Amino acid sequence: MSEDAPEADRIAGAPHPRETPRLIGQGAAEAAFLAAYNDERLHHAWLVTGARGVGKATFAWRAARFLLAHDAGEGGGMFAPEAPGSLDISPDHPVARRMLARSEPQLFHIARQINPDTKRLRDVIRAEDVRSLHNFLMLSSADGGRRAVIIDAADDMNVTAANSLLKMLEEPPARTTFFLISHQPSGLLPTIRSRCRELRLPALSAADMAGALAQAGIGEGGDTAALAALSGGSVGEAVRLINLDGLKIYAELVKLFSDLPNVDRPRALALANAAAQRGGEERLALLIWLIELMLGRMAQTGATGAAPAQEGARGEAKMLMRAAPDLNAARAWADCAQDVGGRMRHGRAVNLDPAALVLDTVFRIQKTAAGQPA
């Protein structure tokens, strides 16, 4: 694959997980994996779960790099006098250099591939992609060395691909460790889940978010506390918010709905017109996501009697408390979120006019605030 080709497991504007030297905020997961290695209880398959963007792929690449480097004699191993204390491997190690160059012969990486006809990423991981793993395992078994397989994301496998992988997990090849990355493990085959040890990675704190963004070379992304609040502790979502001015868009939503059931119509028109600009598909998708997020935070505020501890924009707490003062309001906003989210996604799927779609959504929110059926 060309180095310029899009990769399904790369977040736009951020380094690929193979290029990320440290994993921030996931010390417990690393410690659990390292303990299994040092105690010679290394499971043959690890299901790495958690929200998108919290470091699952970075963990998988670090763990694979560690295993292959230690198998090659770097820093000890299970027969070394002293057990390794971290997953860190020097960037100058041959395994690290080969992995960075995508030329490590003992590593197999599966992700959605480019369709040669459309020049776009496929929607799924196909059976052919998994069957090529079988060939890799057969050919690389001759040297007897350790091998690592990364599947990012296992959720993307179609049924045939999943069944092909299952056969390999049922009869795992010797000295081979699988890393299955999953954002929604409940959607995987139960038989696949049962053959893996799960490591769940939690959301990042605001401090860890700041460190992860700095490592990714994104130091001026704005209010990291607000980014952590809106992204749910996901670096991937935080990067998307930064790339598409998500904090600014959310601040506009807060201002737009700060006096519900009254709505600033010129501001609503400006928001709708911005969504209708040519080439704004990503921004429209982000706007839909942010509106659903805001409605969810309204419902949470009504249910708990308090706004979230960290504001996503200045004045948000006041807006949330005004819009959702009690449990009845919480129920209304939860219903509104479900209705509005479904309608917006459907409208986008059938190419409805984005400006009309946004205005319709604004007025539905206004009706909910006024106690009228949406």
C-alpha positions as semicolon CSV with decimal commas, in nm:
position;residue;x (nm);y (nm);z (nm)
1;M;0,000;0,000;0,000
2;S;0,125;0,348;-0,081
3;E;0,227;0,553;0,223
4;D;-0,007;0,827;0,099
5;A;-0,310;0,598;0,076
6;P;-0,581;0,649;0,338
7;E;-0,577;0,405;0,629
8;A;-0,894;0,290;0,802
9;D;-0,728;0,295;1,144
10;R;-0,571;0,642;1,122
11;I;-0,745;0,947;1,270
12;A;-0,716;1,244;1,035
13;G;-0,473;1,498;1,173
14;A;-0,305;1,255;1,415
15;P;-0,017;1,005;1,391
16;H;-0,098;0,643;1,316
17;P;-0,093;0,421;1,628
18;R;0,224;0,252;1,500
19;E;0,391;0,595;1,511
20;T;0,278;0,679;1,866
21;P;0,564;0,617;2,112
22;R;0,373;0,626;2,443
23;L;0,029;0,523;2,558
24;I;-0,110;0,785;2,795
25;G;-0,369;0,718;3,062
26;Q;-0,391;0,339;3,019
27;G;-0,140;0,221;3,278
28;A;-0,375;-0,042;3,422
29;A;-0,418;-0,218;3,087
30;E;-0,043;-0,215;3,024
31;A;0,024;-0,349;3,373
32;A;-0,225;-0,633;3,325
33;F;-0,066;-0,736;2,996
34;L;0,286;-0,712;3,136
35;A;0,191;-0,921;3,440
36;A;0,052;-1,194;3,215
37;Y;0,375;-1,191;3,013
38;N;0,604;-1,202;3,315
39;D;0,398;-1,477;3,480
40;E;0,404;-1,683;3,159
41;R;0,023;-1,661;3,137
42;L;0,009;-1,473;2,811
43;H;-0,327;-1,538;2,646
44;H;-0,319;-1,616;2,274
45;A;-0,591;-1,357;2,194
46;W;-0,660;-1,017;2,352
47;L;-0,984;-0,829;2,291
48;V;-0,898;-0,461;2,344
49;T;-1,221;-0,270;2,404
50;G;-1,336;0,080;2,494
51;A;-1,467;0,393;2,325
52;R;-1,316;0,510;1,999
53;G;-0,998;0,707;2,037
54;V;-0,897;0,612;2,392
55;G;-0,576;0,435;2,283
56;K;-0,683;0,080;2,194
57;A;-0,482;0,064;1,872
58;T;-0,182;0,233;2,032
59;F;-0,191;-0,034;2,304
60;A;-0,207;-0,314;2,047
61;W;0,090;-0,179;1,851
62;R;0,293;-0,124;2,171
63;A;0,217;-0,474;2,297
64;A;0,301;-0,632;1,961
65;R;0,626;-0,432;1,940
66;F;0,715;-0,543;2,293
67;L;0,652;-0,912;2,222
68;L;0,845;-0,920;1,896
69;A;1,137;-0,717;2,033
70;H;1,170;-0,937;2,343
71;D;1,151;-1,248;2,128
72;A;1,444;-1,101;1,933
73;G;1,644;-1,061;2,255
74;E;1,572;-0,699;2,349
75;G;1,560;-0,620;2,719
76;G;1,529;-0,975;2,848
77;G;1,212;-1,180;2,828
78;M;1,065;-1,455;3,040
79;F;1,407;-1,621;3,087
80;A;1,590;-1,297;3,164
81;P;1,733;-1,238;3,514
82;E;1,507;-0,939;3,557
83;A;1,148;-0,920;3,430
84;P;1,069;-0,620;3,208
85;G;0,896;-0,339;3,394
86;S;0,722;-0,169;3,101
87;L;0,620;-0,218;2,740
88;D;0,869;0,047;2,625
89;I;1,097;-0,051;2,339
90;S;1,372;0,174;2,207
91;P;1,277;0,338;1,877
92;D;1,621;0,232;1,752
93;H;1,545;-0,137;1,801
94;P;1,528;-0,320;1,466
95;V;1,174;-0,442;1,536
96;A;1,059;-0,087;1,615
97;R;1,218;0,045;1,297
98;R;1,067;-0,230;1,083
99;M;0,721;-0,182;1,232
100;L;0,739;0,190;1,164
101;A;0,838;0,113;0,805
102;R;0,556;-0,147;0,777
103;S;0,812;-0,418;0,698
104;E;0,814;-0,635;1,011
105;P;0,785;-0,994;0,882
106;Q;0,647;-1,132;1,210
107;L;0,356;-0,889;1,228
108;F;0,030;-0,913;1,035
109;H;-0,206;-0,616;1,034
110;I;-0,569;-0,641;0,917
111;A;-0,788;-0,336;0,852
112;R;-1,035;-0,226;0,587
113;Q;-0,859;-0,198;0,251
114;I;-0,882;0,030;-0,051
115;N;-1,126;-0,083;-0,317
116;P;-0,920;-0,063;-0,641
117;D;-1,230;0,021;-0,844
118;T;-1,359;0,311;-0,633
119;K;-1,024;0,413;-0,478
120;R;-1,210;0,439;-0,146
121;L;-1,183;0,241;0,173
122;R;-1,414;-0,059;0,181
123;D;-1,692;-0,064;0,438
124;V;-1,591;-0,403;0,579
125;I;-1,299;-0,635;0,637
126;R;-1,358;-0,915;0,388
127;A;-1,302;-1,288;0,416
128;E;-1,012;-1,254;0,169
129;D;-0,832;-1,025;0,414
130;V;-0,857;-1,283;0,692
131;R;-0,767;-1,574;0,463
132;S;-0,443;-1,395;0,376
133;L;-0,365;-1,414;0,750
134;H;-0,382;-1,793;0,722
135;N;-0,115;-1,782;0,450
136;F;0,103;-1,557;0,670
137;L;0,077;-1,799;0,961
138;M;0,164;-2,096;0,743
139;L;0,468;-1,928;0,587
140;S;0,603;-1,763;0,904
141;S;0,572;-2,077;1,119
142;A;0,891;-2,220;0,971
143;D;1,127;-1,998;1,175
144;G;0,958;-2,079;1,506
145;G;0,961;-1,717;1,620
146;R;0,685;-1,526;1,793
147;R;0,421;-1,362;1,573
148;A;0,167;-1,088;1,636
149;V;-0,161;-1,015;1,460
150;I;-0,350;-0,684;1,492
151;I;-0,710;-0,656;1,368
152;D;-0,839;-0,299;1,368
153;A;-1,126;-0,304;1,405
154;A;-1,271;-0,649;1,461
155;D;-1,614;-0,483;1,443
156;D;-1,553;-0,425;1,070
157;M;-1,534;-0,793;0,979
158;N;-1,821;-0,930;0,773
159;V;-1,975;-1,261;0,878
160;T;-1,754;-1,475;0,657
161;A;-1,440;-1,299;0,775
162;A;-1,544;-1,339;1,139
163;N;-1,601;-1,712;1,092
164;S;-1,262;-1,750;0,923
165;L;-1,094;-1,579;1,217
166;L;-1,287;-1,793;1,464
167;K;-1,133;-2,110;1,320
168;M;-0,785;-1,969;1,389
169;L;-0,878;-1,867;1,743
170;E;-1,021;-2,213;1,813
171;E;-0,693;-2,376;1,710
172;P;-0,441;-2,097;1,778
173;P;-0,105;-2,127;1,605
174;A;0,194;-2,169;1,832
175;R;0,368;-1,852;1,958
176;T;0,111;-1,626;1,797
177;T;-0,069;-1,347;1,982
178;F;-0,383;-1,188;1,840
179;F;-0,494;-0,833;1,925
180;L;-0,857;-0,765;1,831
181;I;-0,956;-0,400;1,864
182;S;-1,327;-0,347;1,921
183;H;-1,535;-0,035;1,982
184;Q;-1,855;-0,240;2,026
185;P;-1,764;-0,589;2,146
186;S;-2,130;-0,683;2,195
187;G;-2,158;-0,694;1,815
188;L;-1,889;-0,961;1,779
189;L;-1,963;-1,331;1,762
190;P;-1,998;-1,462;2,120
191;T;-1,764;-1,746;2,026
192;I;-1,493;-1,496;1,929
193;R;-1,536;-1,304;2,255
194;S;-1,519;-1,626;2,456
195;R;-1,179;-1,714;2,309
196;C;-1,020;-1,380;2,400
197;R;-0,909;-1,215;2,719
198;E;-1,071;-0,873;2,732
199;L;-0,884;-0,557;2,825
200;R;-1,116;-0,258;2,856
201;L;-0,955;0,084;2,823
202;P;-1,136;0,367;3,006
203;A;-1,189;0,726;2,895
204;L;-0,903;0,969;2,948
205;S;-0,901;1,241;3,211
206;A;-0,855;1,604;3,109
207;A;-0,488;1,588;3,216
208;D;-0,423;1,271;3,017
209;M;-0,610;1,422;2,722
210;A;-0,376;1,720;2,725
211;G;-0,074;1,488;2,730
212;A;-0,206;1,272;2,448
213;L;-0,285;1,573;2,230
214;A;0,062;1,717;2,293
215;Q;0,221;1,383;2,197
216;A;0,017;1,387;1,874
217;G;0,155;1,733;1,797
218;I;-0,178;1,903;1,860
219;G;-0,085;2,149;2,131
220;E;-0,313;2,438;2,048
221;G;-0,647;2,263;2,026
222;G;-0,823;2,489;2,275
223;D;-0,972;2,412;2,614
224;T;-0,857;2,057;2,694
225;A;-1,106;2,030;2,981
226;A;-1,391;2,113;2,741
227;L;-1,246;1,874;2,483
228;A;-1,235;1,596;2,743
229;A;-1,595;1,669;2,845
230;L;-1,738;1,670;2,495
231;S;-1,525;1,387;2,359
232;G;-1,602;1,155;2,648
233;G;-1,230;1,121;2,714
234;S;-1,159;1,003;2,358
235;V;-0,850;1,148;2,192
236;G;-0,992;1,050;1,854
237;E;-1,308;1,253;1,908
238;A;-1,103;1,539;2,054
239;V;-0,891;1,550;1,738
240;R;-1,208;1,558;1,527
241;L;-1,343;1,844;1,738
242;I;-1,017;2,034;1,688
243;N;-0,997;1,968;1,314
244;L;-1,356;2,081;1,251
245;D;-1,381;2,367;1,505
246;G;-1,612;2,155;1,718
247;L;-1,568;2,366;2,032
248;K;-1,677;2,675;1,839
249;I;-1,980;2,493;1,696
250;Y;-2,082;2,368;2,040
251;A;-2,046;2,719;2,183
252;E;-2,283;2,841;1,911
253;L;-2,536;2,572;2,008
254;V;-2,517;2,680;2,371
255;K;-2,579;3,041;2,275
256;L;-2,860;2,942;2,039
257;F;-3,049;2,752;2,310
258;S;-2,953;2,963;2,612
259;D;-3,299;3,120;2,637
260;L;-3,527;2,827;2,556
261;P;-3,808;2,810;2,457
262;N;-3,702;3,133;2,285
263;V;-3,454;3,087;2,001
264;D;-3,230;3,343;1,835
265;R;-3,356;3,301;1,476
266;P;-3,071;3,487;1,301
267;R;-2,827;3,261;1,487
268;A;-3,031;2,956;1,382
269;L;-3,022;3,067;1,019
270;A;-2,647;3,121;1,037
271;L;-2,600;2,770;1,178
272;A;-2,821;2,623;0,904
273;N;-2,641;2,812;0,627
274;A;-2,301;2,699;0,756
275;A;-2,421;2,336;0,748
276;A;-2,529;2,379;0,384
277;Q;-2,191;2,496;0,255
278;R;-2,032;2,289;-0,020
279;G;-1,791;2,027;0,109
280;G;-1,937;2,049;0,457
281;E;-2,039;1,684;0,495
282;E;-1,797;1,623;0,782
283;R;-1,908;1,939;0,959
284;L;-2,273;1,843;0,918
285;A;-2,199;1,499;1,067
286;L;-2,021;1,668;1,356
287;L;-2,311;1,911;1,407
288;I;-2,557;1,620;1,425
289;W;-2,333;1,448;1,679
290;L;-2,299;1,765;1,888
291;I;-2,674;1,828;1,891
292;E;-2,736;1,473;2,011
293;L;-2,463;1,517;2,269
294;M;-2,615;1,843;2,394
295;L;-2,961;1,686;2,424
296;G;-2,808;1,395;2,614
297;R;-2,640;1,638;2,855
298;M;-2,977;1,809;2,900
299;A;-3,139;1,478;2,991
300;Q;-2,853;1,397;3,230
301;T;-2,891;1,736;3,398
302;G;-3,264;1,688;3,453
303;A;-3,216;1,336;3,585
304;T;-2,939;1,423;3,831
305;G;-3,045;1,775;3,924
306;A;-2,703;1,914;3,834
307;A;-2,519;2,008;3,519
308;P;-2,209;1,804;3,425
309;A;-1,904;1,905;3,628
310;Q;-1,716;2,033;3,325
311;E;-1,875;2,272;3,078
312;G;-1,836;2,208;2,708
313;A;-1,866;2,582;2,645
314;R;-1,899;2,895;2,854
315;G;-2,252;2,933;2,987
316;E;-2,347;2,570;2,923
317;A;-2,426;2,488;3,288
318;K;-2,672;2,777;3,312
319;M;-2,835;2,676;2,982
320;L;-2,867;2,312;3,091
321;M;-3,021;2,395;3,428
322;R;-3,270;2,632;3,266
323;A;-3,371;2,379;2,999
324;A;-3,381;2,072;3,226
325;P;-3,484;2,165;3,580
326;D;-3,641;1,831;3,674
327;L;-3,701;1,465;3,593
328;N;-3,997;1,539;3,363
329;A;-3,771;1,760;3,152
330;A;-3,509;1,486;3,150
331;R;-3,758;1,242;3,000
332;A;-3,869;1,497;2,741
333;W;-3,510;1,567;2,635
334;A;-3,426;1,197;2,619
335;D;-3,723;1,142;2,386
336;C;-3,627;1,448;2,185
337;A;-3,269;1,324;2,146
338;Q;-3,391;0,991;2,008
339;D;-3,635;1,158;1,769
340;V;-3,403;1,432;1,649
341;G;-3,102;1,203;1,612
342;G;-3,295;0,954;1,401
343;R;-3,449;1,221;1,180
344;M;-3,118;1,398;1,121
345;R;-2,932;1,081;1,032
346;H;-3,213;0,974;0,799
347;G;-3,223;1,317;0,638
348;R;-2,850;1,309;0,581
349;A;-2,870;0,956;0,436
350;V;-3,133;1,059;0,178
351;N;-2,957;1,388;0,100
352;L;-3,218;1,629;0,234
353;D;-3,121;1,995;0,219
354;P;-2,882;2,040;0,515
355;A;-3,008;2,392;0,595
356;A;-3,370;2,277;0,610
357;L;-3,268;1,975;0,816
358;V;-3,090;2,191;1,073
359;L;-3,376;2,441;1,097
360;D;-3,629;2,161;1,140
361;T;-3,415;2,026;1,424
362;V;-3,390;2,366;1,592
363;F;-3,767;2,410;1,585
364;R;-3,825;2,058;1,723
365;I;-3,597;2,140;2,015
366;Q;-3,783;2,466;2,064
367;K;-4,118;2,281;2,075
368;T;-3,985;2,034;2,330
369;A;-3,870;2,321;2,552
370;A;-4,218;2,475;2,525
371;G;-4,378;2,148;2,631
372;Q;-4,527;2,078;2,288
373;P;-4,501;1,745;2,103
374;A;-4,201;1,748;1,871
